[in-house]
């Protein structure tokens, strides 16, 4: 267990209060990618209503098909409503220092110097989302120490998006640079990285 010494308070600092020359302050606007809470709410509420309707029908008819449809739509509702609760926590945060991506419940951070490439792809159709993929110089080092759930998430990302450190860009997500504005997202990431990848 590590203990960190707290930083000095303003009274203990004793130095000048003007820190305008402090190079640790971030100059660029961070880029944030989150789940789209509105979409999760609409799909979750709709699936819940359908599940309740099938429950009512299944109680009256006793049909196995009605019970199966009730369970299936209830699972869909649960998935999207849990996504609604999860929408407050970002999936990706990029700033002047580097990028942090969430894999399962764990965060993985990389300085820009450890990132070999960043891919920003627009969505091709309503069925195929775009993607934001960070390709580190050493994927093994980037994934080292992840818990099982985080490794599963990285493996699923690899299959779905072609990279372990990736997030979808489309209906299920929104970015701080504007909805579906891929050019603005790429420009913002390039400005934060300042040619370090």
C-alpha positions, 0 to 999 in steps of 0.5 A: 500500500502506497502513501502519498505525501499531501502537497503543500497548502497555500500557507505552506507554499511560500512561493509566488501565487502567480503560476502562469509559467507553470508548465504542468498546467494543461494548455489544450482543451481535453477531449472526452468520449462518453456513452450517449445517455439519451439513447440508452434512456430511450432504448432502455425505457422502450425495452422495459415497456415491451418486457412488461407487455410480454410479462402481462401476456405470458401470465395470461397465456402461459406460452413459453415463447411469450416468457422467452420474449419477456426475458429477452426484452428485460435483458435488453432493458437492463443492459441499456439502463445500466449503460445510462448509469454508466454514461456519467463516467467517460470512456476516453479522456485525452489531454496534453499529457496523454490519453486515458481509456476505460477497459471494464472498470479499470483505467489505462493511461498512456503518455503521448510518447507511448502512443504509436498512432491514433485512428479516427474513422467515421461511421460507414452506415447506420449499422457500422459505427466509426471508431477511435483507436489508440495504438501504443508502441507496446501493446503488451506493456499497455495492457500489463496489470489489467484485471480479467474483466479489463482484458476481456474488454480489450479482447472484445475491442480487438475483435469489434474495432481492430484495436484493444484500446478503442471506443466506438464513435456513433449513436452509442457515444458522444464526444466533447468536440461535437456529435459526429464531427470526426474532423474536429475530433481528429484536429483536437487530438492532433493539437493535444499530441503536438506531434508526439506520435 
